């Protein structure tokens, strides 16, 4: 499609997508100073990698740990961090996810074939009109000597929403 | 305001069904719906909260029975109708009204779109502009922003 409509569609088909967020996560895994910055001012830290603008103006990074897991939703509609994840998948915008994840997050994880240890605390974050969340998953065991590019390839979109748990690499 | 969109905690919708290898759009019209909505946001005739409110104010049965991008298009229709940017007869007839001809210059739109995407969000449009009568002849001077996204659609 020619013209501005085609350019808009093309932007989200090629330029903007979860590969951007995967780079943010991998950078946080290998660079402690960036991880610290991301924890304190995610908007600025993410902007330093070149990801800014619409639907990412006020970013918050949620750090997963063995004791705490994070999941993100927009119960009212579809708010989602476009600059780092692109456009949301249908399930994220669907009534089942929006309704269920705040009441039964472990049930939602089961819908994705995932199980968290019972001892891990789960926090669900409901996006506001402006704030956008990016989940920073735990770095998988077995990747200690991996490069940033190798690590980025491991990071799934769903792990950055909180519905996927990255598995150890053997 | 409570409404059918306020779904957090409801229990009647069943399991989440992720789709393997999901395409970005499930039909080409979905991409057009996204692009049209984003482009029309640059008209400055509403802000993002007003567009959300319009979607959420669709009749409940319509909201619950529509796909995501159907809701976007129905919302965009309501926004344009309520601001006299289009008439119901024009929407029904299909082709763009002749009074729109020449208002969009696609060669200027691409760079401006990227600037707008990376800069201000629609909800940062000054309130004074939001209260002004909708117009297709908004100019860069009136918008007062370097990116001037309104140029893409309105001149």
Boltz contact constraints between the chains, C-beta under 6 A:
constraints:
  - contact:
      token1: [A, 3]
      token2: [B, 106]
      max_distance: 6.0
  - contact:
      token1: [A, 4]
      token2: [B, 39]
      max_distance: 6.0
  - contact:
      token1: [A, 4]
      token2: [B, 106]
      max_distance: 6.0
  - contact:
      token1: [A, 4]
      token2: [B, 109]
      max_distance: 6.0
  - contact:
      token1: [A, 4]
      token2: [B, 113]
      max_distance: 6.0
  - contact:
      token1: [A, 4]
      token2: [B, 152]
      max_distance: 6.0
  - contact:
      token1: [A, 5]
      token2: [B, 35]
      max_distance: 6.0
  - contact:
      token1: [A, 7]
      token2: [B, 110]
      max_distance: 6.0
  - contact:
      token1: [A, 7]
      token2: [B, 113]
      max_distance: 6.0
  - contact:
      token1: [A, 8]
      token2: [B, 35]
      max_distance: 6.0
  - contact:
      token1: [A, 8]
      token2: [B, 38]
      max_distance: 6.0
  - contact:
      token1: [A, 8]
      token2: [B, 113]
      max_distance: 6.0
  - contact:
      token1: [A, 9]
      token2: [B, 31]
      max_distance: 6.0
  - contact:
      token1: [A, 9]
      token2: [B, 35]
      max_distance: 6.0
  - contact:
      token1: [A, 13]
      token2: [B, 24]
      max_distance: 6.0
  - contact:
      token1: [A, 52]
      token2: [B, 118]
      max_distance: 6.0
  - contact:
      token1: [A, 53]
      token2: [B, 117]
      max_distance: 6.0
  - contact:
      token1: [A, 53]
      token2: [B, 118]
      max_distance: 6.0
  - contact:
      token1: [A, 54]
      token2: [B, 117]
      max_distance: 6.0
  - contact:
      token1: [A, 54]
      token2: [B, 121]
      max_distance: 6.0
  - contact:
      token1: [A, 57]
      token2: [B, 121]
      max_distance: 6.0
  - contact:
      token1: [A, 75]
      token2: [B, 7]
      max_distance: 6.0
  - contact:
      token1: [A, 75]
      token2: [B, 8]
      max_distance: 6.0
  - contact:
      token1: [A, 76]
      token2: [B, 5]
      max_distance: 6.0
  - contact:
      token1: [A, 89]
      token2: [B, 22]
      max_distance: 6.0
  - contact:
      token1: [A, 91]
      token2: [B, 16]
      max_distance: 6.0
  - contact:
      token1: [A, 91]
      token2: [B, 18]
      max_distance: 6.0
  - contact:
      token1: [A, 93]
      token2: [B, 68]
      max_distance: 6.0
  - contact:
      token1: [A, 95]
      token2: [B, 7]
      max_distance: 6.0
  - contact:
      token1: [A, 95]
      token2: [B, 13]
      max_distance: 6.0
  - contact:
      token1: [A, 96]
      token2: [B, 13]
      max_distance: 6.0
  - contact:
      token1: [A, 96]
      token2: [B, 14]
      max_distance: 6.0
  - contact:
      token1: [A, 96]
      token2: [B, 16]
      max_distance: 6.0
  - contact:
      token1: [A, 97]
      token2: [B, 16]
      max_distance: 6.0
  - contact:
      token1: [A, 98]
      token2: [B, 7]
      max_distance: 6.0
  - contact:
      token1: [A, 99]
      token2: [B, 7]
      max_distance: 6.0
  - contact:
      token1: [A, 99]
      token2: [B, 10]
      max_distance: 6.0
  - contact:
      token1: [A, 99]
      token2: [B, 13]
      max_distance: 6.0
  - contact:
      token1: [A, 102]
      token2: [B, 8]
      max_distance: 6.0
  - contact:
      token1: [A, 102]
      token2: [B, 9]
      max_distance: 6.0
  - contact:
      token1: [A, 103]
      token2: [B, 9]
      max_distance: 6.0
  - contact:
      token1: [A, 108]
      token2: [B, 16]
      max_distance: 6.0
  - contact:
      token1: [A, 111]
      token2: [B, 15]
      max_distance: 6.0
  - contact:
      token1: [A, 111]
      token2: [B, 16]
      max_distance: 6.0
